[in-house]
Amino acid sequence: MTFTPTATAEGQPTTCRCCGRHAIGMGISRMAKSTDDPGYLCGECILLIEEIKRVRRMDPYELAALDGGVDAVGEYIDSIGGLTELAEFDELQQRMLVKAAWQGCADRLRELIRKGDLPF
């Protein structure tokens, strides 16, 4: 499996290896070579570091996490009421919709990992 790099060329944290949010300076990679990605994590995923290290196949977890995004988007749309077309949303509502999807996926992914539920 290929991961999104979690650090810049200078080694600064960028993207959480697990959920894709903003990473901080703690990773899960063994860094066998200096060119290996550090596998940085965000603050919330660091709390699950032992469980995350046990997960060998993220793809099925990522697919199951999409359900969390769908649920979160549905809740957000319900909360603003009446709008059904993206074109009807103002810029803030569009951004909040995407935020709900992203956060919903990440939260569901951590929930699956925390519970040890295998989505396959």
C-alpha positions as CSV (number, residue, x, y, z in Angstrom):
1,M,0.0,0.0,0.0
2,T,1.2,3.5,-0.7
3,F,0.7,6.2,1.9
4,T,0.6,10.0,1.5
5,P,3.9,11.4,2.7
6,T,3.5,12.7,6.2
7,A,6.5,15.1,6.1
8,T,8.0,17.8,3.9
9,A,11.4,17.2,2.3
10,E,12.8,19.0,5.3
11,G,11.2,16.5,7.7
12,Q,8.4,18.8,9.0
13,P,5.1,17.1,9.9
14,T,2.3,17.6,7.3
15,T,-0.4,15.0,7.1
16,C,-1.6,12.3,9.7
17,R,-0.7,8.8,8.5
18,C,-4.0,7.5,9.9
19,C,-6.7,10.1,9.3
20,G,-5.3,12.8,7.0
21,R,-5.6,15.8,9.4
22,H,-2.7,18.0,10.3
23,A,0.1,16.0,11.8
24,I,2.4,16.9,14.7
25,G,5.9,15.6,15.5
26,M,5.3,12.0,16.5
27,G,5.3,9.2,14.0
28,I,4.9,5.4,13.8
29,S,7.5,4.5,11.2
30,R,10.6,2.5,12.0
31,M,12.7,4.8,9.7
32,A,15.0,1.9,8.6
33,K,16.4,4.3,5.9
34,S,16.8,8.0,6.1
35,T,14.4,8.3,3.1
36,D,11.6,6.4,4.9
37,D,8.5,8.5,5.8
38,P,8.2,9.1,9.6
39,G,4.5,8.2,9.6
40,Y,3.5,11.3,11.6
41,L,0.2,11.4,13.4
42,C,-2.2,14.1,14.5
43,G,-2.9,14.7,18.2
44,E,-6.1,12.6,18.3
45,C,-4.5,9.6,16.5
46,I,-1.5,9.7,18.8
47,L,-3.8,8.7,21.6
48,L,-4.4,5.5,19.6
49,I,-0.8,4.9,18.6
50,E,-0.6,1.3,20.0
51,E,-3.8,0.3,18.1
52,I,-2.8,2.1,14.9
53,K,0.6,0.3,14.9
54,R,-1.3,-3.1,14.9
55,V,-3.4,-2.2,11.8
56,R,-1.6,-3.6,8.8
57,R,-4.3,-2.9,6.1
58,M,-5.8,0.5,6.2
59,D,-7.8,0.4,2.9
60,P,-10.8,-1.5,4.4
61,Y,-10.7,0.8,7.4
62,E,-10.7,3.8,5.1
63,L,-13.7,2.5,3.2
64,A,-15.6,1.8,6.3
65,A,-14.7,5.3,7.6
66,L,-16.5,6.8,4.6
67,D,-19.7,5.8,6.4
68,G,-18.8,8.2,9.1
69,G,-18.3,11.0,6.6
70,V,-21.7,10.2,5.0
71,D,-23.4,10.3,8.5
72,A,-21.7,13.6,9.4
73,V,-22.6,15.2,6.1
74,G,-26.2,14.1,6.6
75,E,-26.3,15.6,10.1
76,Y,-24.8,18.9,8.8
77,I,-27.3,19.2,6.0
78,D,-30.1,18.5,8.4
79,S,-28.7,21.2,10.8
80,I,-28.9,24.0,8.1
81,G,-32.2,22.8,6.9
82,G,-33.8,23.0,3.4
83,L,-30.7,23.2,1.2
84,T,-30.3,20.2,-1.1
85,E,-28.1,21.5,-3.9
86,L,-24.4,22.4,-3.3
87,A,-24.9,25.5,-5.4
88,E,-27.5,26.8,-2.9
89,F,-24.8,26.7,-0.1
90,D,-22.8,29.8,0.6
91,E,-19.0,29.5,0.8
92,L,-19.0,28.9,4.6
93,Q,-21.7,26.3,4.3
94,Q,-19.7,24.5,1.5
95,R,-16.6,24.5,3.6
96,M,-18.4,23.3,6.7
97,L,-19.9,20.5,4.7
98,V,-16.5,19.3,3.6
99,K,-15.2,19.7,7.1
100,A,-18.1,17.5,8.4
101,A,-17.2,14.8,5.8
102,W,-13.5,14.9,6.6
103,Q,-14.0,15.0,10.4
104,G,-16.7,12.3,10.2
105,C,-14.4,10.0,8.3
106,A,-11.5,10.5,10.6
107,D,-13.6,10.1,13.7
108,R,-15.1,6.9,12.4
109,L,-11.7,5.5,11.4
110,R,-10.4,6.1,15.0
111,E,-13.6,4.6,16.4
112,L,-13.1,1.4,14.3
113,I,-9.4,1.2,15.3
114,R,-10.2,1.8,19.0
115,K,-12.9,-0.9,19.1
116,G,-10.7,-3.3,17.1
117,D,-13.6,-3.9,14.6
118,L,-12.4,-5.4,11.4
119,P,-14.3,-4.0,8.5
120,F,-13.5,-6.9,6.2
